Structures are given as C-alpha cells and as structure tokens.
Amino acid sequence: MYERILVPLDGSARAEKILPHVEEMALKHSSKVILLQVVEPILTVSSADVYIPGNDSFTAKLEQAHVYLNGIKNKFQEKRIGVESRVVSSGIVDAICEAAETEKVDMIAMASHGRTGAGRVFYGSVAAGVLHRIDRPLLIIRSRGD
C-alpha cells in the first residue's frame, strides 16, 4: 500500500516525533523511506544592498544536513528498513512537493510544529502548505514541546 514514504525533517526533536510512526509503517508494509532535509539558501546583504549567497555557511549547512540524515538513515538500516536520504536547497514547501513527485512516493509523513494563532500566520505552516498542494496521502502528527 505505502511502498515509498517521504519524511521531511528539519533537524529538530519535534520533527523527529514522526520517526516511530514511519518506522512502524515501514516495517508493516515493507516500505522504503526517503528522508528529506531542505536547506534554504543563505542570503547576505552587502554594503551596496545587493543580495549575495553566503557560500561558506551554506556549504557547511549542506554538510551538516547530510551528516544528520545519515545518522537517522543508519538507525533505519539497523532495523532492516530500506532508506535513502536527500538534501535539497529550495523553498521548503516547494521542495517537499517536488520530492514527492520526483521520488514517486505513496505518502508523506511529517510532524507539525503545532503553531497556532499569530505564530502560524507569521511563520506560516509547512504542513498546511504541503496539504494544500499535494495529491497523495499525508500523515501529520502534531508535535509540541521539546
């Protein structure tokens, strides 16, 4: 039923609350898990008010994302769960939706940070953005605390 599950992570303990759910589902359905981390481009402002990508910081963030996902990937592999990882640079909602299409996933599983009211309006909601754009099942758990 769910042969390929996309799991967007942002490096936080809150986002990782989805992992036990994904693990159980992957074991039950023999699913392959695709871990995704989106690293947004870093822009800095020069004295001339021109936006210039911050290359060194960006490269370091990409490397950190690979290390982070590899750690989770190893835990899934120890449990004999098929797993791959992807690090991409783009807008978060766009990247998740594009990865779902490219990887031909059957489901996206993610944690919502549970923002409400002004926080949700100001920061937006990745989960809500994905929900409104995606054409496949979406498992969302609300993650609070940590």
Beta strands, then each sheet from edge to edge (+ up, - down):
strand 1: 4-9
strand 2: 32-38
strand 3: 43-45
strand 4: 51-53
strand 5: 82-88
strand 6: 107-112
strand 7: 138-142
sheet 1: 5+ 2+ 1+ 6+ 7+
sheet 2: 3+ 4-
end
